[in-house]
Amino acid sequence: MAKLSPEQVEAALAELFGWRREGETLVKEFRFKTFREAMAFVNEVADLARRLRHHPEIVINYNRVKLGLTTHDEGGITEKDIEFARQVESGERPRGGPTEV
């Protein structure tokens, strides 16, 4: 899967609320009411990663979760990363849901 052009990434970001580009990575931060809700979300992301065979960078800080998506083999953002972000956005959220950061 080929690395996307900056214009392709920007077009995709226009449809992905709260996601941004940091270098060659798509990034979004989520905030939850509790640590347990944050961990439930991370487990959902882990299930998605297993299904898509594409694994995000995940940083957990109590009730905050930061996801980073990049395709290391291609040296940047590909359609795999965009699709992963879309599926995160369309998925069910743990009760209490995240609040956007």
C-alpha positions as CSV (number, residue, x, y, z in Angstrom):
1,M,0.0,0.0,0.0
2,A,1.6,3.3,-1.1
3,K,2.2,6.3,1.0
4,L,-0.4,9.0,0.5
5,S,0.4,12.5,-0.7
6,P,0.0,15.4,1.7
7,E,-3.1,16.4,-0.3
8,Q,-4.6,13.0,0.1
9,V,-4.0,13.0,3.8
10,E,-5.5,16.5,4.2
11,A,-8.6,15.4,2.3
12,A,-9.0,12.4,4.6
13,L,-8.5,14.5,7.7
14,A,-11.3,16.7,6.7
15,E,-13.6,13.7,7.3
16,L,-12.0,12.6,10.5
17,F,-13.0,14.8,13.4
18,G,-10.3,15.5,15.9
19,W,-7.5,13.7,14.0
20,R,-4.4,15.6,13.0
21,R,-1.1,15.0,11.2
22,E,2.1,15.0,13.2
23,G,4.9,14.4,10.7
24,E,4.2,11.0,9.1
25,T,1.6,9.9,11.7
26,L,-2.1,10.4,12.1
27,V,-2.9,11.3,15.8
28,K,-5.9,11.7,18.0
29,E,-6.3,12.0,21.7
30,F,-9.3,10.7,23.6
31,R,-10.3,11.5,27.2
32,F,-12.5,9.3,29.4
33,K,-14.1,9.7,32.7
34,T,-12.2,6.9,34.3
35,F,-9.1,4.8,33.8
36,R,-11.3,1.7,33.4
37,E,-13.2,3.3,30.5
38,A,-9.9,4.3,28.9
39,M,-8.7,0.7,29.2
40,A,-11.9,-0.7,27.7
41,F,-11.4,1.6,24.7
42,V,-7.8,0.4,24.3
43,N,-9.0,-3.2,24.3
44,E,-11.5,-2.3,21.6
45,V,-8.7,-0.7,19.6
46,A,-6.6,-3.9,20.2
47,D,-9.4,-6.0,18.7
48,L,-9.7,-3.7,15.7
49,A,-5.9,-3.9,15.2
50,R,-6.0,-7.6,15.3
51,R,-8.8,-7.7,12.7
52,L,-7.1,-5.2,10.4
53,R,-3.6,-6.6,11.0
54,H,-2.4,-3.0,11.5
55,H,-1.2,-1.9,14.9
56,P,-1.3,1.7,16.2
57,E,1.0,3.4,18.6
58,I,-0.9,3.7,21.9
59,V,0.0,6.0,24.8
60,I,-2.2,5.7,28.0
61,N,-2.1,8.3,30.7
62,Y,-4.7,7.4,33.3
63,N,-8.0,8.5,31.6
64,R,-6.3,9.8,28.3
65,V,-5.4,7.7,25.3
66,K,-3.4,8.9,22.4
67,L,-3.5,6.9,19.2
68,G,-0.9,7.2,16.4
69,L,-1.3,5.6,13.0
70,T,1.5,5.2,10.5
71,T,2.6,2.5,8.1
72,H,6.3,1.9,8.9
73,D,6.9,-0.2,5.8
74,E,5.9,2.7,3.6
75,G,7.5,5.4,5.7
76,G,4.3,7.3,6.3
77,I,0.5,7.5,6.2
78,T,-1.3,5.1,3.9
79,E,-4.9,4.1,3.2
80,K,-4.5,1.5,6.0
81,D,-4.1,4.3,8.5
82,I,-7.0,6.2,7.2
83,E,-9.3,3.1,7.3
84,F,-8.2,2.4,10.8
85,A,-9.0,5.9,11.9
86,R,-12.4,5.6,10.2
87,Q,-13.2,2.4,12.0
88,V,-12.2,3.9,15.3
89,E,-14.6,6.7,14.7
90,S,-17.4,4.5,13.7
91,G,-17.0,1.9,16.5
92,E,-19.0,1.5,19.6
93,R,-17.6,3.4,22.6
94,P,-17.4,2.2,26.2
95,R,-20.2,3.5,28.4
96,G,-19.3,7.0,29.3
97,G,-17.6,7.4,25.9
98,P,-14.6,9.6,25.3
99,T,-14.7,13.3,25.3
100,E,-12.7,14.9,22.5
101,V,-9.4,16.5,23.4
